[in-house]
Amino acid sequence: MGSIGNESSKPEVVTVDVVTAKSLIQTTHVYLDVRTVEEFQKGHVDAEKNINIPYMFNTPDGRVKNPDFLKEVSSLCKKEDHLIVGCQSGVRSLYATADLLAEGFKDVYNMGGGYLEWVKKEFPVKIHVTKDSII
């Protein structure tokens, strides 16, 4: 029964919907986008405090976890910072939020539905226009 006891001592991931996430981002929370840089540049949540640190990278062999994810977040955020973690659909952000909580971050929420849900609600987005994307 020892392993069951250990599981319950882990901080539990709290998922908030995009409406709640939007109000938190507009007030106190930093939005941590854990999608790839390519996904981020195609469009991301319009937030004053928006950080993009990929949780996974695309490789020829598929997606692999970013080995420096926690180090990169820790270099930009304090463990007391208020964070909303989002990705494309809500899967990567769930794992990223769990990792951050396990690392000792105190106030981290997963944004359920991710960027896709944000767009569906027609919330504001930003798109990076590069010279390559101009037709």
N, C-alpha and C positions, 0 to 999 in steps of 0.2 A: 504493500500500500504506500510505500515511501514515494514512488514516482508521482502518484496522484497528489500527494501533499505538496510536492514541489511545483506542480503545474499551477495550483491555485495561488501560489505566492507571486506568480508573474503578474505584472500590472495588466489589466484588461484593456483592450483597444476599445475606444468609444468612437462610434461612427455617427457623424452628423449629416443631415441632408444638405443639399446645396443652398437652400434658402438660409438655413442657420449658418452655414459656412460663410456665405456672402456677408451676413451682418457681422460676424466675428472678424472677417478680413477687413471690413470697413472701419472697425473700431480698434481692436487691440491685437489681433493676430497677424503673424507673418504667414504668407502662403508659400509653402514649400512644394514645388512642382517636381516630382520624381521621375518624370518621363525623360526620354532621350532628348538631346539638344535639338535634333531634327524635328521631333514632335513639337517641342516647345516653340521653335521658330515658325512652325506652320500656324500657330495660334495658341494663346494661353490666356488664363484668367487675368483680367485687367485689375491689378491690385497695386496699391502704392508700395507695399512691401512684398515683393515677389522674388523668390530665389529658385533657381533651377539647378538641382543636383540629381543627376540620373541615379536611380536605384539599380537599374540594369542597363547593359549595353547590348546593342545588336552586333552580332559577329556572324561570320559565314556559317558557323555551327549552331546558330540560334542565339537566344538571349542568355547572357551571363551576368551574374550579380556584380555590381561595382564593389571591388574589394575595399575601396577607400571611402565608401558612402558615409559611414559614421564619423570618420576623421574629417571629411569635407564639411559635413553639417556642423560638427563641433568647432571648426575653425571660423564659421560665420555666425553661429547661434550659441547663446548661453543655455544651460540646462533649465533656466527659469523662464526662458522666452516662451511666448504663447504661439504655438504652431498649428496650422491646418495643413495636412498633407494630402496632396491630390495627384492623380495620374490620369490616364485616359479613361478608364472605366471603373476604377476603384479596387483593383486587385493588387497591383504593385504597392499602392499607397497603404493598403492594409498591412502588408508585410513590413514596409518601411516604418510605419507607425509602431508596430510591435517591437522592431529593432531599436527604435529611438527610446521607447519606454523602458526597455530592458537595459539600455545604456544609461538610464538615469534622468532622461528628460521628463519634466514634471507635467507639462500642460500641452499635450499633443492630441489632436483629433484627426481621424480619418474622414475625408470627404467622400461620402457614399455616392456612387454613380460617376464620379470623376468629371473630367472635362466634357465628356459627351453629354452628361446630364446638365452641366452648366450651360452649354450651348443650346440644348433643348429648351431650357427655361428662358433663352434669349438674354442672358446676363452679359455684361460687357466683356469683350475679348480684345486682345491686342495681337496683331500679326506683324512679324518682322518682314519687311520688304527688302529683298536684296537685289542687286543688279541682275542676278540669274533668274529671279522670279518675274522680272518685267518682260512682257511679251512684245 
